[in-house]
């Protein structure tokens, strides 16, 4: 019998076609104007050979080897759920008693489920918080440096996360859109919490049809769709800040700065102007000064600057721009450029970060709450930026400086992780693996044998979203979706709530964790809580039973156009920003007071340590590692869409024809990409769409480290074996993956087999206890 089940994922709403106990196909949500192809991989991954079928423990850990380099290579021993629950509870109790609550890292970072109840991070933090606390993580890998900076200079992260100036307003009022990092289509098909309407592409198509002039300031032409007819300015990676500062200088030199806005709506223009005009340090930041840094002709820089000063302009930068050394600076400089133009808060103009980085940015929507599991208090106050997890594990007792405070890093003895994979997100994976050898116990809840699961001591098999009921909800979308369970749990997989409830029971606090609710009771409670919250905004939604039967709730799009900071622009005194001055802080006394030499009180140019402008590295190619079009981060990598994109099973790497010819390389060839941090294989794509000197490789290919010819090599093509693990600065401590130099050469040896999509080695159980449910 065929059944159709409404469901959702971060890459879109869909209906699951179910035959017996298998998902055989998926159909896009009928109301989605531009559904993506990623949902087609869902049946492949739900029933993949790489599923974790039952609980396991690392063999060495069971023998008492609590630390060491064998994580990632040890075989696993199957356990029953009773055994796994007992082992996790006993180890948690021991670590808390012997080392304290701050010896446990609650390291759930990742997208996990679009469902808001079975959201792995929320469930784990609830479990750990009620149990005594844990060391937590703040910010994110996507825009961690920027999200730390923006509250200092704009008083909010709305231009980063939304609501942002909507596309209807841009289309009506702007005539020029300068896009640092472009406007990639691929990212517009993904929404945290799921999306019923992918409106990003249709809205951009309307803007292009209306005659909006787009300029793609990126090393990759493909960062703007062909239908935008964008002018391509191939900026050298790492040179964005120099170019933006030079644009400010050109505008000021021409006397075209908006002095009225700078006086009433900003502070610090006198100091920034002295810097760009060369009065502060004797070096004028002219377009001629910037040309050798950003590798853009001075005439082009000046022409764009003067066009922006004379034309209604929207400025935007993707999240990826700030994932580099000194990543705070281009975003700060771009805010300064918007202030100098005086267009912050003008209809359809100003500044935003995130168009082209995620669906929903610029989509008209009502400001309503989303469904969520209420947060649980964490008794431990210690936290680190997510991108600094390696330092946390490898350097207990050292000082980590972040955003004006110093933290003594605790000695982490136990790591819990579910709903994410640091061996996807993090940089310098060989260093991360060494850091992961330090904790005494690592517990991972995971549906698949990812690299993280392979580096765990105890692996708890988690259900996928198709194996449970939930509610999908996102503040960036005007739909809320019922997620109906489609198939039974695969193997002995369990949802995180039930697994943690049993562990909490062994530790004595099941009732506080579950509040005596099962899955259905929780969903009804969360929905009713959300329904009441919507009512407080004057918006009525149907009751739970009707919602569950109909499968979704839809809200009308607002009729009025939205421009961020419009009230502020109209009257800065009556609608001040949440900054110390109430204005845009071109100079921040707060940041200057931190005393960080690399981030003084205003935007500055500082050369990255690793970039093509240095001219001294023995690695002559700049590697950009970008979010893939064929999966979400590492999710769906075993699926048909991602597999069809690979070249001889390896992740593609783009290269300019001139660079390929200089190395005797041809399109489709397998190459070795390397630097001092590591090496990986890739399948070469030769294209004119990437500037010379730059290569680009998507992240998310599951890390498959093997020793080949005596050296460690990711045979699958994970670029994070190459990227450097340093913070953007002490201010933001974001990831700096985009500052990375490499060399590429032909691979001439036998092609190693990719094995990472199969389970790791297993050994027979050391216990005769029957698994629960058998």
Secondary structure as GFF3:
##gff-version 3
##sequence-region A 1 774
A	DSSP	beta_strand	2	9	.	.	.	ID=ss1
A	DSSP	beta_strand	12	19	.	.	.	ID=ss2
A	DSSP	beta_strand	22	28	.	.	.	ID=ss3
A	DSSP	three_ten_helix	38	41	.	.	.	ID=ss4
A	DSSP	alpha_helix	42	46	.	.	.	ID=ss5
A	DSSP	beta_strand	56	58	.	.	.	ID=ss6
A	DSSP	alpha_helix	59	62	.	.	.	ID=ss7
A	DSSP	beta_strand	76	78	.	.	.	ID=ss8
A	DSSP	alpha_helix	81	99	.	.	.	ID=ss9
A	DSSP	three_ten_helix	101	103	.	.	.	ID=ss10
A	DSSP	beta_strand	104	106	.	.	.	ID=ss11
A	DSSP	alpha_helix	120	130	.	.	.	ID=ss12
A	DSSP	beta_strand	136	138	.	.	.	ID=ss13
A	DSSP	alpha_helix	144	153	.	.	.	ID=ss14
A	DSSP	alpha_helix	158	161	.	.	.	ID=ss15
A	DSSP	alpha_helix	167	173	.	.	.	ID=ss16
A	DSSP	beta_strand	176	180	.	.	.	ID=ss17
A	DSSP	three_ten_helix	186	189	.	.	.	ID=ss18
A	DSSP	alpha_helix	200	209	.	.	.	ID=ss19
A	DSSP	beta_strand	213	217	.	.	.	ID=ss20
A	DSSP	three_ten_helix	221	223	.	.	.	ID=ss21
A	DSSP	three_ten_helix	226	228	.	.	.	ID=ss22
A	DSSP	beta_strand	231	233	.	.	.	ID=ss23
A	DSSP	alpha_helix	240	253	.	.	.	ID=ss24
A	DSSP	alpha_helix	259	265	.	.	.	ID=ss25
A	DSSP	beta_strand	266	267	.	.	.	ID=ss26
A	DSSP	alpha_helix	269	276	.	.	.	ID=ss27
A	DSSP	alpha_helix	287	294	.	.	.	ID=ss28
A	DSSP	alpha_helix	298	310	.	.	.	ID=ss29
A	DSSP	beta_strand	313	317	.	.	.	ID=ss30
A	DSSP	three_ten_helix	319	322	.	.	.	ID=ss31
A	DSSP	alpha_helix	327	341	.	.	.	ID=ss32
A	DSSP	beta_strand	350	353	.	.	.	ID=ss33
A	DSSP	beta_strand	383	385	.	.	.	ID=ss34
A	DSSP	three_ten_helix	386	388	.	.	.	ID=ss35
A	DSSP	alpha_helix	389	394	.	.	.	ID=ss36
A	DSSP	beta_strand	399	402	.	.	.	ID=ss37
A	DSSP	beta_strand	405	408	.	.	.	ID=ss38
A	DSSP	beta_strand	414	418	.	.	.	ID=ss39
A	DSSP	alpha_helix	422	425	.	.	.	ID=ss40
A	DSSP	alpha_helix	429	435	.	.	.	ID=ss41
A	DSSP	beta_strand	441	446	.	.	.	ID=ss42
A	DSSP	alpha_helix	451	454	.	.	.	ID=ss43
A	DSSP	beta_strand	458	461	.	.	.	ID=ss44
A	DSSP	three_ten_helix	465	467	.	.	.	ID=ss45
A	DSSP	beta_strand	470	473	.	.	.	ID=ss46
A	DSSP	beta_strand	479	483	.	.	.	ID=ss47
A	DSSP	alpha_helix	496	507	.	.	.	ID=ss48
A	DSSP	alpha_helix	510	514	.	.	.	ID=ss49
A	DSSP	alpha_helix	519	536	.	.	.	ID=ss50
A	DSSP	alpha_helix	544	550	.	.	.	ID=ss51
A	DSSP	beta_strand	552	554	.	.	.	ID=ss52
A	DSSP	alpha_helix	566	570	.	.	.	ID=ss53
A	DSSP	beta_strand	584	585	.	.	.	ID=ss54
A	DSSP	alpha_helix	589	594	.	.	.	ID=ss55
A	DSSP	beta_strand	621	626	.	.	.	ID=ss56
A	DSSP	alpha_helix	640	645	.	.	.	ID=ss57
A	DSSP	beta_strand	652	655	.	.	.	ID=ss58
A	DSSP	alpha_helix	657	662	.	.	.	ID=ss59
A	DSSP	beta_strand	670	674	.	.	.	ID=ss60
A	DSSP	beta_strand	679	686	.	.	.	ID=ss61
A	DSSP	beta_strand	694	698	.	.	.	ID=ss62
A	DSSP	beta_strand	705	708	.	.	.	ID=ss63
A	DSSP	beta_strand	711	714	.	.	.	ID=ss64
A	DSSP	three_ten_helix	719	721	.	.	.	ID=ss65
A	DSSP	beta_strand	741	746	.	.	.	ID=ss66
A	DSSP	beta_strand	762	763	.	.	.	ID=ss67
###
